[in-house]
Amino acid sequence: MMLLEPVPNVIPLQVGVPGGIELLIILLVALLVFGLPVVLIGGGLYLYRQSQSDRPASEEVEALRREVERLREDIDQLNDEK
């Protein structure tokens, strides 16, 4: 008859830590899981805001140029009065 001896609780002396290629894969997966949705949402919001603009950018630039010209004329008038 064989007697079974109890196996002592074995604690590993070394814990498995991911090395170079494993860390690279973990970082790539984290980038895909967290970074890609942020980029897609940000790009979508940018496109949405551009499409909701009241008027095209060229019209806005033209309006700003007219405003700057009007302000310059006002400054010139004030300088002439002095």
C-alpha positions as CSV (number, residue, x, y, z in Angstrom):
1,M,0.0,0.0,0.0
2,M,1.3,3.5,-1.0
3,L,1.0,6.3,1.3
4,L,0.6,9.8,-0.2
5,E,2.6,12.5,1.3
6,P,1.0,16.0,1.5
7,V,2.4,18.4,-1.0
8,P,3.6,21.6,0.8
9,N,2.2,24.9,-0.3
10,V,4.6,26.2,-2.9
11,I,5.1,29.9,-3.3
12,P,6.8,30.9,-6.6
13,L,9.9,32.8,-6.0
14,Q,9.6,34.8,-9.1
15,V,6.5,36.6,-10.4
16,G,6.1,36.7,-14.2
17,V,6.5,40.2,-15.4
18,P,5.8,41.0,-19.1
19,G,8.9,41.7,-21.1
20,G,9.6,43.9,-24.1
21,I,7.4,42.5,-26.8
22,E,4.6,41.7,-24.3
23,L,4.6,45.3,-23.1
24,L,4.5,46.6,-26.7
25,I,1.5,44.4,-27.5
26,I,-0.2,45.6,-24.3
27,L,0.4,49.2,-25.2
28,L,-0.9,48.8,-28.7
29,V,-4.1,47.1,-27.4
30,A,-4.5,49.9,-24.9
31,L,-4.0,52.5,-27.6
32,L,-6.7,50.9,-29.8
33,V,-9.1,50.5,-26.9
34,F,-8.8,54.0,-25.4
35,G,-7.1,56.2,-28.0
36,L,-9.0,55.3,-31.2
37,P,-12.4,56.2,-29.8
38,V,-11.2,59.5,-28.5
39,V,-9.8,60.4,-31.9
40,L,-13.0,59.3,-33.7
41,I,-15.2,61.3,-31.3
42,G,-13.0,64.4,-31.5
43,G,-13.0,64.2,-35.3
44,G,-16.7,63.7,-35.4
45,L,-17.3,66.7,-33.2
46,Y,-15.0,68.8,-35.3
47,L,-16.8,67.9,-38.5
48,Y,-20.2,68.4,-36.8
49,R,-19.2,71.9,-35.7
50,Q,-17.9,72.8,-39.2
51,S,-21.1,71.6,-40.8
52,Q,-23.2,73.6,-38.3
53,S,-21.4,76.9,-39.1
54,D,-23.8,79.7,-40.1
55,R,-21.7,80.9,-43.0
56,P,-18.6,79.8,-44.8
57,A,-15.2,80.7,-43.4
58,S,-14.4,83.0,-46.3
59,E,-17.5,85.1,-45.5
60,E,-16.4,85.4,-41.9
61,V,-12.9,86.4,-42.9
62,E,-14.3,89.1,-45.2
63,A,-16.6,90.4,-42.4
64,L,-13.6,90.7,-40.1
65,R,-11.6,92.5,-42.8
66,R,-14.4,95.1,-43.2
67,E,-14.5,95.5,-39.4
68,V,-10.8,96.1,-39.1
69,E,-10.9,98.6,-41.9
70,R,-13.8,100.5,-40.2
71,L,-11.8,100.5,-36.9
72,R,-8.7,101.8,-38.7
73,E,-10.8,104.7,-40.2
74,D,-12.1,105.5,-36.7
75,I,-8.6,105.6,-35.3
76,D,-7.4,107.8,-38.2
77,Q,-10.3,110.2,-37.5
78,L,-9.4,110.4,-33.8
79,N,-5.8,111.1,-34.7
80,D,-6.8,113.8,-37.1
81,E,-8.9,115.5,-34.4
82,K,-5.9,115.9,-32.1
